[in-house]
């Protein structure tokens, strides 16, 4: 049941059809990276506080888990999902079809 064809392999067909893949820059800005590093700092501080004796103390049982949850569940996802800030002044002004601005 082996059929032999004169077609090139799939990878060669795909590349000639679409062309070479160009690398895309990451869509993250300085704000995203800043939030990411703040999140990593909170996570690191949370793990450091987990190791401080006494094991059943306030820092170990309350503060450290709150820092870890804030870092993992709030700050890091916020850093990944945060977009660029939009200028609010420009949102209120819309152009009509004639090119005149509405105020």
C-alpha positions as CSV (number, residue, x, y, z in Angstrom):
1,X,0.0,0.0,0.0
2,X,3.0,2.3,-0.2
3,X,2.4,4.8,-2.9
4,X,5.4,6.7,-4.1
5,X,4.9,10.2,-5.3
6,X,7.1,12.8,-6.8
7,X,6.1,15.4,-4.2
8,X,8.7,16.9,-1.8
9,X,8.3,16.1,1.9
10,X,5.8,18.1,3.9
11,X,8.3,20.3,5.6
12,X,9.7,21.5,2.3
13,X,6.1,22.1,0.9
14,X,5.2,24.0,4.0
15,X,8.2,26.2,3.9
16,X,7.9,27.1,0.2
17,X,4.2,27.9,0.6
18,X,4.5,30.2,3.6
19,X,8.1,31.4,3.4
20,X,10.5,31.5,6.2
21,X,9.3,32.3,9.7
22,X,10.4,35.7,10.9
23,X,11.0,36.0,14.7
24,X,8.5,38.3,16.4
25,X,9.6,40.6,19.3
26,X,8.1,40.1,22.7
27,X,5.1,42.4,23.3
28,X,6.3,43.2,26.8
29,X,7.2,46.7,27.9
30,X,9.3,48.0,30.8
31,X,6.1,48.1,32.9
32,X,5.6,44.3,32.3
33,X,9.2,43.5,33.3
34,X,9.0,45.7,36.4
35,X,5.9,43.9,37.6
36,X,7.5,40.6,36.8
37,X,10.5,41.4,39.0
38,X,8.3,42.7,41.8
39,X,6.4,39.4,41.7
40,X,9.6,37.4,41.8
41,X,10.8,39.5,44.7
42,X,7.6,38.8,46.6
43,X,7.9,35.1,45.9
44,X,11.5,35.1,47.1
45,X,10.7,37.1,50.2
46,X,7.8,34.7,50.9
47,X,10.1,31.6,50.8
48,X,12.7,33.4,53.0
49,X,10.0,34.1,55.6
50,X,8.8,30.5,55.5
51,X,12.2,29.4,56.7
52,X,12.5,31.8,59.7
53,X,11.9,30.1,63.0
54,X,9.6,29.7,64.9
55,X,7.8,27.4,62.5
56,X,4.4,28.3,63.9
57,X,5.0,32.1,64.2
58,X,3.1,34.9,62.6
59,X,5.6,35.5,59.8
60,X,5.7,31.8,58.8
61,X,2.0,31.1,59.1
62,X,0.4,34.3,57.9
63,X,2.7,36.8,56.1
64,X,4.7,34.3,54.0
65,X,1.7,32.5,52.4
66,X,0.1,35.9,51.7
67,X,3.2,37.0,49.9
68,X,3.4,33.8,47.9
69,X,-0.2,34.0,46.9
70,X,0.1,37.6,45.9
71,X,3.3,36.9,43.9
72,X,2.0,33.7,42.1
73,X,-1.6,34.5,41.7
74,X,-1.8,38.3,41.3
75,X,1.5,40.1,40.4
76,X,3.0,37.5,37.9
77,X,-0.3,37.1,35.9
78,X,-0.8,40.9,36.0
79,X,2.8,41.3,34.6
80,X,2.0,38.8,31.7
81,X,-1.4,40.3,30.9
82,X,-0.9,44.0,31.4
83,X,-1.0,46.0,28.2
84,X,0.2,49.4,27.3
85,X,-1.4,52.4,29.0
86,X,-3.9,54.2,26.8
87,X,-4.1,58.0,26.7
88,X,-7.5,58.8,28.3
89,X,-7.6,62.2,26.6
90,X,-7.7,60.7,23.2
91,X,-10.4,58.1,24.1
92,X,-13.1,60.8,24.5
93,X,-12.4,62.5,21.2
94,X,-13.8,60.7,18.2
95,X,-13.6,61.8,14.6
96,X,-16.7,62.0,12.5
97,X,-16.6,60.9,8.8
98,X,-16.0,64.5,7.7
99,X,-12.8,64.8,9.7
100,X,-14.2,67.2,12.3
101,X,-13.7,66.3,15.9
102,X,-16.6,65.9,18.2
103,X,-16.3,67.6,21.6
